[in-house]
Amino acid sequence: MIVKKIILFTLLIVSTLSCKAQIVDLDSNLNEPEGTYYKDLNNELNKFVGT
């Protein structure tokens, strides 16, 4: 039972460390891989104006 918990804990740690988010600024001029998430980090876009 303890060995099973250790293995599950190890797999959980490895899976969280291997996940890497690719958040790129809008004005980036680099060649980003497909599926890159573009985020307005410097507030370059206008804010949403609602009614």
C-alpha positions, 0 to 999 in steps of 0.5 A: 500500500505504501509503495503504491502511494509513493509511485502515485506521488512520484507520477503526480510530481513528474506530470506537473513538472513536465507541463510547460505553458507557452504564454507569449506576449502579443508583440513577440517577434519570435517563431512560436510553435503551433498552439502557442497562447498569446496573452496581452501582458502589457495591456496593449489592447483596449479594455472591453467597454460594456453597456 
